[in-house]
């Protein structure tokens, strides 16, 4: 599992931002961003929330609770996925098969 600092750096680089640019967006000094990335200093939860917003990710990703950089941010979609995850494996397979067919159909329409 990646550390907070590695996750932070991964997100920052994915957004093509420098430490200095992130620091300006947070109204802080670039040296503190470097310390976060090297895991020398742990930010407060409020700072983690601000970092997640600036980097267009979630606090959960930065904290290592999820590995998906593009995690769903839409609560309604996340609720549906969590509900599907609670179903039996057979039911999940049927739902995923149906969703895949619907997605393919929509993509074909847009060609």
C-alpha positions in Angstrom: 0.0 0.0 0.0 1.3 3.4 -1.0 1.9 6.0 1.7 0.0 9.3 1.9 3.0 11.1 0.4 3.2 8.8 -2.6 -0.5 9.1 -3.2 -0.2 12.9 -3.0 2.7 13.1 -5.4 0.9 10.7 -7.8 -2.2 12.9 -7.9 -0.2 16.1 -8.2 1.8 14.8 -11.1 -1.3 13.4 -12.7 -2.7 17.0 -12.7 0.7 18.2 -14.0 1.1 20.6 -11.1 4.3 21.5 -9.3 4.6 21.5 -5.5 4.7 25.3 -5.7 1.4 25.5 -7.7 -0.3 23.2 -5.2 1.0 25.3 -2.4 -0.3 28.5 -3.9 -3.7 26.9 -4.3 -3.7 26.0 -0.6 -2.2 29.3 0.4 0.9 27.7 1.9 4.6 27.2 1.2 5.9 24.7 -1.3 8.2 23.2 1.2 5.3 21.8 3.3 4.0 20.0 0.2 7.4 18.4 -0.2 7.4 17.4 3.4 3.9 15.8 2.9 5.2 14.0 -0.1 8.2 12.7 1.7 5.9 11.6 4.6 8.0 13.8 7.0 4.8 15.7 8.1 1.3 14.5 8.3 -1.4 17.1 7.3 -4.5 17.7 9.3 -7.8 16.3 8.0 -8.8 19.8 6.8 -5.7 20.0 4.7 -6.3 16.5 3.3 -9.8 17.6 2.3 -8.4 20.7 0.6 -5.7 18.7 -1.2 -8.3 16.2 -2.4 -10.4 19.1 -3.8 -7.5 20.8 -5.5 -6.3 17.5 -7.0 -9.8 16.4 -8.0 -9.6 13.2 -6.0 -11.0 12.0 -2.7 -9.6 12.0 0.8 -10.1 8.2 0.8 -7.7 7.9 -2.1 -5.0 10.1 -0.5 -5.4 8.1 2.8 -5.0 4.8 1.0 -8.6 3.6 1.6 -9.0 3.0 -2.2 -6.6 2.4 -5.0 -8.7 3.9 -7.8 -7.5 7.4 -8.8 -10.7 8.1 -10.6 -13.0 6.9 -7.9 -16.7 7.7 -8.3 -17.6 11.1 -6.8 -21.3 10.8 -7.6 -23.0 9.6 -4.4 -26.0 8.2 -6.3 -23.8 6.1 -8.5 -21.6 5.0 -5.6 -24.8 4.0 -3.7 -25.9 1.8 -6.6 -22.5 0.2 -6.9 -22.4 -0.6 -3.2 -25.9 -2.1 -3.4 -24.9 -4.3 -6.4 -21.8 -5.4 -4.5 -24.0 -6.7 -1.7 -25.8 -9.1 -4.1 -24.9 -12.7 -4.7 -22.1 -13.3 -7.2 -24.5 -14.8 -9.7 -26.8 -11.7 -9.5 -23.8 -9.4 -9.8 -22.6 -11.2 -13.0 -26.1 -10.8 -14.6 -26.2 -7.1 -13.7 -22.7 -6.5 -15.0 -23.5 -8.4 -18.2 -26.6 -6.3 -18.7 -24.8 -3.0 -17.9 -22.0 -3.9 -20.4 -24.6 -4.5 -23.1 -26.3 -1.2 -22.4 -23.0 0.7 -22.3 -22.0 -0.9 -25.6 -25.3 0.1 -27.2 -24.9 3.7 -26.1 -21.4 3.8 -27.5 -22.5 2.4 -30.8 -25.2 5.1 -31.0 -22.7 7.8 -30.7 -20.5 6.6 -33.6 
